[in-house]
Amino acid sequence: MTIYEASGEDSERAADKLALGVAARLSRYLQVLTQARKMGKETISSQELADYTHVNSTQIRRDLSGFGKFGKRGVGYNIDSLVAQIRKILHTSGQQNIALFGAGHLGTAIATSDIFADHGFRVVAVFDVDRDKVGSRIGNLSVRHYRELREVIDDEEVVVAVLAVPASAAQTLADDLVEAGVKVIFNYSEALLQVPPEVTVHTSSPAVDLLYALYFYLA
């Protein structure tokens, strides 16, 4: 099956104009496609994508058609090709290095999960301030002391930080990360972080996700 591939220049122009809603939906499509590939699927239809993402199939086709001719009627989308194209559109084709802060239960679960690796992200360092945790191993990484933050971020060219720390420590950590040059912070704490406009913060809350899901059930 042949899938149209836009030129790199065309894809970059399109990505620069992405609305937040489009970027969010493309990210959801990518998540489903990545999981479907791990399950051994080679193709997927817009209706299957709709079933998994709860986005109308017409909207899915409209989102994708804005970047080229994807898929083939009666066959669907080639998953490998579509993953590559969406990553190109979202500027995530290359590998991105992540620093993880917090070596507790949540941090350990994140560091040893495939959730980031599946999408081209690599956890290159885990930090903590607990002397009992510093020096221990999580997967193939040795937990570093927090004071090594600046050196590691520079050496590993880290642009993304994941915070799995108590809310009371999150803002101070965010301030240090901004000063070190980190541009994206994924926040698993309940703290409301204040950062400069050029830094992006995404706060992940299972409770908020549950409320969102329940809204559609109860409404």
Secondary structure, DSSP 8 states (H G I E B T S, - for coil): -------HHHHHHHHHT--HHHHHHHHHHHHHHHHHHHTT--EE-HHHHHHHH---HHHHHHHHHTTS---BTTTBEEHHHHHHHHHHHTT-SS-EEEEEE--SHHHHHHHTSSTTGGGTEEEEEEEE--TTTTT-EETTEE-EEGGGHHHHHHHHT--EEEE-S-HHHHHHHHHHHHHHT--EEEE-SS------TTSEEEE--HHHHHHHHHHHHH-
